[in-house]
Amino acid sequence: MGNKNGRAPSGAGKNTKNRSRALTEAGKTAKKSLGQNYIFDTVLLEELAESTGIGPDANVLEIGTGMGTLTEVLARRFQKVRTVEIDSALVPVLRVSLEKYPNVDLVEGDILRMDLEELTADMSPFHVVANIPYYLTTELTEKLLFCRRGVLSVNMMVQKEAAERICASPGEKGYCLLSLQRAYFADAEILKEVDRTAFDPVPNVDSAFVRLKMKEKTRYLDLPETEKRWMKIAAAAFAMRRKTFLNNAVQAFGMGREQAAAWLSSCGIDPSRRGETFTLEETYRLAEADEYFAPARG
């Protein structure tokens, strides 16, 4: 993947043997089962950290310590870094290599099984910076979005196509339920595209570093029943992509077709439209049409 200015993309042309040697000297090899792909290019890592716009007094949660290369960059830049690593074979090596950084706290475990509020209780609010295993993208993104408390931004390396889905708007390729959920909780942008050759082992896909800037207050933060309704609407919008939202709504909300059509029409939405075409604002209008539901509490 080339740049318009003709220069090689970040990470391209690096000596893979040198990077692989770093793994060998540490006595470890990347595990495919854990989706481990490391970045050893310090210049690239510094560039990624800089692109987040996070200030030096910030607390940072890193997900996936890996070989600690990004961890060291974060440690030099930010006030406190808590880094979580699932690979028990790497942890002893990391404890030695990171002991020179008193502001780094290494935690062994599976981030998906952890209580984020408990994990970050002493460092909230905080930012997330991560080079995550690609197979965890959807589940981890949802966990971070729904965490609510303490998360200021999520800055993570993901597969390029996943980044495009996360950032997608209605009508764009890849627009999906996660895109809509993300729009509810956060603004998003791709900070940098990264060529596959920046990683060791080299994956089969290109990557992108994406930032999710969490909204200070979601629309229904103080209206839990309305928020539950909105979540149900969002899920119904993408339940069966070949069907109209009206058909999905009949099933999801137990409405008659006439009632569902009237609900959509009252919100200025053509009943023949599919849910994946809905904007965030249109889903808000649907969620706030209280006359078609029992009164929202809270």
N, C-alpha and C positions, 0 to 999 in steps of 0.2 A: 504494500500500500504506500504510494508515494504522496508527497505533499505538492501543492501547487507551485511552490517556489523551487521545486526540484531537489530539495534536501531530503535525506533519508529520514523516516519517521523516528521518533524517540525510541531508543532501544535497539534499532536496527543496526546490524553490522557489529554488535558487540561480540566479544570472543566467548562463545558458548563453552569451550573447553575450560576456560578460566572460571566461569561461573559454576560449572559442574564440579570442578576441583574443590570449590568451597564446600560443597555438599559432602564430597568424599572425605575431606580433611576433618569434617565434623562427625564423620562416621555414620552419616544418615543418607537416605535416598528419599526422594519425593514419593509419596504414596498416592497412587491413582484413586484408591478407595476414598481418600479424603480430599480429592480434588486439588492437590497441592501443586501450585505453579508459582515459583519465586521470582522476584525482581532483585537483581544485584547491582543495577545501574544507579549509583548514588545520585548522579546528576538528575536523572529522571525522577527519583524518589523525592528529592528536594523540590523539584518543579511541581510535583503533585501536591506536596504539603503546602507550598506557597499558594497554589491555585485555590485552596480551600478558603482563603481569606480569614482564617482563624487567628485571633490575636495571641500573643505570647503568654498572657495570664490565664489562658483557657485550660480546662481539664478535658482530656481526650480518652475515649474508650476505643482501643484497637481490637478488632475481631480477627483472629487468625494471626498469631505472632510469626509463624513460619520460621525462617532462619534469623529473624530479628533485624533485618536490614531496614525495613520501614520503621520499626520500633525505635531504633537508634536515631533516625532522623527526627522522629516525633519528640523523643526525649530531649534533644538539643534545642527544640523549638518551643515546647510548651511546658507549662507549670507542672502538670501531673499527667502521667500516662498509665492507665490500667490496661493491660493486654491479656487477652484470653486465648489459650492454645489447647486444642483438643488432643493433640498427639503426645502421648505420655513419653514417647521415645525422644522427643525433641526437648522436653522440659528441662532435664538436667543440663544439657548443653546451653540452653538459653539462660538458666540461672547463673551460670558462670560468665557468659558473654555480656549479660546485662547488669551484673552486680556493680559495675562502675557508675551506674546511673541511679542515684538515690531517689529520683522522682519517678521511677518505673516500678510498678507493682504487677508481677506476673501471676496470673491465675490459671490453673489447669482445669479444664472442663469443657463441656459442650454448651455453647452459648444458647442454643435452642432450648435447652433444659433449665436454663438459669432464669431466676427472677431478676429482671433488669433493674427494677427499683431497688431491690436489696443489694444487687451488685454495685450500684453506683450511688448508694445512699450518702456516702461521705464526699462525693465529688460532683453533686448536682448543683447547677446545670452543667451539661457536658456536650461535647461534639463526638461523633463517631467517625473514625477514619479506618478504612479496611480494604484489604485485598482479599476478597472472599472466594471460597470455592463456588464455582458457577452453579452447581446443582442446588445450592442453598439460596439462590437469589430471591425467588418469590417468597419462600417461607420466612427468610430472615428480614426481608424488606417489610413484610406485613407485621412481623413482631416489633420492629423498630417504629413503624408508623403508629401502631396501636398502643405503644408504650405510654405515650402522652406526656408523662411527667419527666422533666429534666432534659430531654433531648432537644438541642438547639439546631443541629444539622447532622445529616448523614452523608458522608463523603466516601464513596466506595468504588472499587474496581470491579466491573462486571463484564460479561460478554456484551459486545457492541449491540447486538440485536436486543438483548434484555434492557440495555440502557435506553434504546429507542422506544421500547414498549413502556418503560417507566415514565418517560417524558412525553409520550404521545398525547395528542389532543384529538377530539372527534374528527373523523375524516382522514386521519393520518394512518399510515401503515402501522400495524401493531397495536392500535388502540384496544384496550382490554379492561377487564375488571380492575386489575392492579393499577392501570393508568388512572382510572376514575377515583379509586381509593386514595391514590397518591395525591391527586388534585384536591381532594377534600382536606388532607392533612398538611400538604407541603407544596411549595413551588419547586420546580426541578429544572436542571440544565446539565448538559454534558460539558464538562470542563475540558476534557482532552481525550482524543482517540489515541489508543496505544497499539502499536503493531504487535502481532503474536511473537515476533522474534525478541521482544524485550523480556520474555519469560524463560525460565528454565525449570522443568522441561517445557519445550515449545508446544503450546496447545494447538488445536486444529482451527481455532477461531481468533479473530481480532477482538480487542477489548476497548472499553471506554471507562473513563473516570467520571462518575456522575455525582452531582451534589443535590441533596434534598434539603431545602431550607424550611424547617418546620414553621407552621403558622403559629403566632402567639396564642390565638384562640380560634378553634374550629367553630363553624357556624352553630352547631348544636351542643356545644360543650355543657351548657346549663339546661339542656332539654333532652335528657337521656331517652325518653320514649320516642321523641321525634327522630333522634339519631338512630335508634334501632330501626325505625321505619325507613329512614334513608338508606341504611345498610341493606335492608331487604330489597328496596327498590334497585339499588346498584347491582345486587346479585341477580335479581330478576332480569335486568337489562341485558346481561350476558349469559343467562342460563342456557338458552338455545338460540344461537346466533342466526339461524335461518328463519326463526319465527319472529313475528311482530311482538313488540312489548305487550300489546293488548293480550295476545294469547298467553304470554308468560305471566302476566298479571292475574289473569283469571285463575291460573293454577296457584300462583304464589300467595295471593291474597284472598282466595275463595270468593271472588267477585263474579257476578254475572257479566256477560259480555257487554250488555247495554250500560251497566254501571261503570265498568272499566273504560268504555269508550267515552262516557260522559266525564269521567275523571280526567282523562287525557285532554279532551276538548276544552274543559274548563281551565286547563293550564296552558292553553294555546299550542297544544301538541297534536299533530295529525295522528289519529289512531292507527293509521296504516304504517307508521314508522317502526323501524327496528330499534331496539334499545341501545345498540352500540353506536347509534348516531346522536344520542342525547348529550347535550352539554351539561356541565356541572350545574349551571344555573337552572336548567330545565328540571334536573332531578330535585333541586331544592324546591321548585314550585310544586312538584308532585308530592314531596314529603310534607309540605305545609298546607296541603288541601285538607284541612281537618274535617270538613263536612263529609268526607267520604270514609272517615274512620271514627273510632271511638275517640273522645277528646284526649289529646296528649297530656300526660301528667309530667310534673317537674318544672 
